[in-house]
Amino acid sequence: MGLFTVAEARAELARLRPVLDELVAVRADAAELAAALSPGGAPTRLGGLPEWKATEARLDELMTTVQQTGAELKGLVPLLVDFPADLEGVPVLLCWLEGEPELAWYHRADLGFAGRRRLP
């Protein structure tokens, strides 16, 4: 899909925020439904097996929506989204973590999350 500039990644993240917010909500519903369906699980007002299957399908749709932008969904809990980029000739991933107000971090593609640094 190509590389993002910092400005493009920030704009794409802003566009994706409603999708990401829904993904977080649906993720919580899926966890609750899965717990209710496990042996000895407490019932939930969310429903049963059909609702869990529908929730899982919706999660898949939302994750696909994110990935179709060229962003990489690296984690679901917590939600972690990377945008492939190039900073001064170095391949990097612009990195957003659930709860962060904006895209402000990056890491070299070969270092992963442990190599996160603030964007200049």
MARFILO-12301 format. One record per residue (C-alpha): residue in three letters; x, y, z. Coordinates in steps of 0.05 Angstrom, whole numbers, plus 5000, padded with zeros to 4 digits. Example, Ala and Ser with C-alpha at 12.3 -4.5 7.8 and 13.67 -1.06 7.14 Angstrom:
2
ATOM drenlum   px   py   pz
ATOM     ALA 5246 4910 5156
ATOM     SER 5273 4979 5143
END
This chain:
120
ATOM drenlum   px   py   pz
ATOM     MET 5000 5000 5000
ATOM     GLY 5058 5047 5008
ATOM     LEU 5087 5091 5062
ATOM     PHE 5053 5145 5102
ATOM     THR 5081 5213 5118
ATOM     VAL 5071 5235 5190
ATOM     ALA 5016 5282 5167
ATOM     GLU 4981 5228 5126
ATOM     ALA 4984 5178 5184
ATOM     ARG 4955 5230 5232
ATOM     ALA 4899 5245 5183
ATOM     GLU 4885 5170 5173
ATOM     LEU 4884 5159 5248
ATOM     ALA 4834 5216 5256
ATOM     ARG 4791 5185 5202
ATOM     LEU 4796 5116 5235
ATOM     ARG 4780 5140 5305
ATOM     PRO 4705 5122 5301
ATOM     VAL 4725 5052 5275
ATOM     LEU 4776 5044 5330
ATOM     ASP 4727 5067 5383
ATOM     GLU 4676 5017 5358
ATOM     LEU 4729 4963 5357
ATOM     VAL 4744 4975 5431
ATOM     ALA 4670 4971 5448
ATOM     VAL 4658 4908 5407
ATOM     ARG 4720 4877 5437
ATOM     ALA 4691 4887 5507
ATOM     ASP 4625 4856 5485
ATOM     ALA 4661 4796 5455
ATOM     ALA 4700 4785 5520
ATOM     GLU 4636 4788 5561
ATOM     LEU 4599 4741 5515
ATOM     ALA 4657 4692 5514
ATOM     ALA 4660 4692 5590
ATOM     ALA 4585 4679 5594
ATOM     LEU 4591 4621 5546
ATOM     SER 4649 4588 5584
ATOM     PRO 4632 4532 5633
ATOM     GLY 4605 4564 5696
ATOM     GLY 4603 4632 5664
ATOM     ALA 4554 4684 5690
ATOM     PRO 4497 4701 5643
ATOM     THR 4501 4768 5607
ATOM     ARG 4447 4814 5581
ATOM     LEU 4485 4814 5515
ATOM     GLY 4458 4746 5495
ATOM     GLY 4488 4679 5479
ATOM     LEU 4523 4641 5424
ATOM     PRO 4489 4676 5365
ATOM     GLU 4507 4744 5392
ATOM     TRP 4578 4721 5406
ATOM     LYS 4585 4697 5334
ATOM     ALA 4557 4763 5308
ATOM     THR 4605 4802 5353
ATOM     GLU 4664 4762 5328
ATOM     ALA 4643 4775 5256
ATOM     ARG 4638 4850 5270
ATOM     LEU 4707 4849 5302
ATOM     ASP 4734 4818 5238
ATOM     GLU 4700 4871 5195
ATOM     LEU 4728 4928 5237
ATOM     MET 4799 4899 5237
ATOM     THR 4794 4891 5161
ATOM     THR 4772 4963 5154
ATOM     VAL 4835 4986 5192
ATOM     GLN 4881 4941 5152
ATOM     GLN 4852 4963 5085
ATOM     THR 4879 5033 5097
ATOM     GLY 4951 5007 5096
ATOM     ALA 4956 5013 5172
ATOM     GLU 4978 4951 5210
ATOM     LEU 4937 4926 5268
ATOM     LYS 4991 4900 5314
ATOM     GLY 4951 4888 5377
ATOM     LEU 4879 4881 5399
ATOM     VAL 4887 4886 5475
ATOM     PRO 4909 4941 5480
ATOM     LEU 4894 4966 5411
ATOM     LEU 4959 4981 5374
ATOM     VAL 4962 5010 5304
ATOM     ASP 5025 5021 5263
ATOM     PHE 5032 5062 5200
ATOM     PRO 5092 5044 5155
ATOM     ALA 5135 5104 5141
ATOM     ASP 5205 5129 5127
ATOM     LEU 5240 5179 5172
ATOM     GLU 5305 5207 5144
ATOM     GLY 5316 5144 5102
ATOM     VAL 5302 5095 5158
ATOM     PRO 5242 5048 5153
ATOM     VAL 5198 5061 5214
ATOM     LEU 5128 5048 5239
ATOM     LEU 5089 5107 5265
ATOM     CYS 5058 5078 5327
ATOM     TRP 4991 5093 5361
ATOM     LEU 4970 5058 5425
ATOM     GLU 4899 5056 5452
ATOM     GLY 4889 5114 5500
ATOM     GLU 4939 5160 5468
ATOM     PRO 4908 5226 5445
ATOM     GLU 4948 5230 5381
ATOM     LEU 5000 5197 5338
ATOM     ALA 5065 5218 5372
ATOM     TRP 5110 5157 5371
ATOM     TYR 5150 5115 5322
ATOM     HIS 5198 5057 5324
ATOM     ARG 5246 5027 5275
ATOM     ALA 5213 4970 5237
ATOM     ASP 5266 4921 5262
ATOM     LEU 5260 4940 5336
ATOM     GLY 5186 4935 5351
ATOM     PHE 5148 4968 5408
ATOM     ALA 5208 4966 5455
ATOM     GLY 5244 5015 5410
ATOM     ARG 5189 5068 5413
ATOM     ARG 5212 5140 5410
ATOM     ARG 5175 5206 5407
ATOM     LEU 5166 5236 5338
ATOM     PRO 5212 5295 5327
END
